[in-house]
Amino acid sequence: MTKDEALKLALEALEIGLPLIEDFGSKEQLNTQHKAIAAIYEVYEKAKQNSVIGVQYVQGIPFFPPPQRTWVGLTDEDCDEVERWVEFKEEGSGRVPNLKLIRYIEAKLKEKNT
């Protein structure tokens, strides 16, 4: 459970229990309940005011998506390595099947981006 999910659950529990506290609880319990509810709403408001580009709100609750990763492409050295691999494979058979070449390049890119 994330922090935001826990806050939402706590807020729901506090709001559901509020009528019972109002009817049967002490004044101190009621004040504490109201302070807790207000504190959670204040956290949500501050998150909205200080929101960063990319912050989304789900049912009024801030949701922070994971940061975007920067794509890492092949360097000149990587391209040279692919070229050497192709030349090595061509020596035996005369050509490299396209699918094998694609899979080799795909593996290199996965290696750099995971």
N, C-alpha and C positions, 0 to 999 in steps of 0.2 A: 504494500500500500504506500502510495506517495504521500508527501506532506500535504499537498493540496487535497487529496482524497480524504485524508484524516481530518483536515480542517472542515471540509464539507460535511463529513459524518458527524463531527462534534457539533457543528452549527445546527444540523437537523435535530440531533438529540436534545440540544438545549431549547430549541424552539418548540419541539413537541412537548417537552416537560414543563414549559412555561405556565400553561393554564393550571397544572397541578400545584405548582409552587405558589401561584397567585391565590389559589383557593385554600390551600392547606399548609403552606410553608410560612416561615417567619419572614419578617421584613428584611432581615440580614440575608437570608437565602435568596429572596427575590432580587435584592440589590446585586448580589453576586452573579445571579443568572443574567441579569440585564448587562452587567459589566462585561461578562464573558462574551455574550452575543455582540455587544458593541465593539469589543476588541477584534473579533473575527472580521466583522464588516470593515473596520478600520484598516486591517491588513489588506483586505481586498481592494479598498479604495486607494491605498498607497501604491499597491501593485499596478492599478490602472493608471494612476498619475505618473508613476515612474516607469511606465511600460517602455519596452524596447521594441524596435521594429521586429515583427515576427511573433510577438506575444498574441496569443489567441485567447478568447474567453469562452469557456464551455459552461453554460448555465450561470454566467456571472462570475465564474471562478477562473483565475488566470491559469493558463496552460502554457508551459514553456517547452516548445518542441526542441528536440536535440539539435545541437549546432550542426550546421552544414559542414561537411568535410571538403577540403580542397582536393580536387582531382589531380592526381600525379600522373603525368604522361610519360612516355618513353624519352630518355635522354639520347643524345647522339651516340653515346657509348652503347646504349641498349639497342639502338637501330643497327649499329655495326655488328653487335653480337647476333642479332636476327639474321643479318646478311651472311655472316660466317656460318651460321647454322644451316641456312638455305644452300650455300655453296657446298658444305659438307654432305648434306643429304643428296644433292644433285649428282655428286661424284659417282655414287653407286647406281642410281636408277635413271639418271638423265633429267629428272624433274621432281619437284616436290608437289604432292597433291595439295590443292588449295585448302582443304579442310584441315590438314595437318599444320599448315602455315598459320591459319587463323587461330587454331587451338594453342599453338606455341605463343603467339602474340597475346592472346587472351590470358594465358597463364602468367606471362610477364607483367601484364597490367594488374591482374588480381594480386600478384605478389607485392606490388608497389602500393596498392590501395586498400589492403586489409591489415 
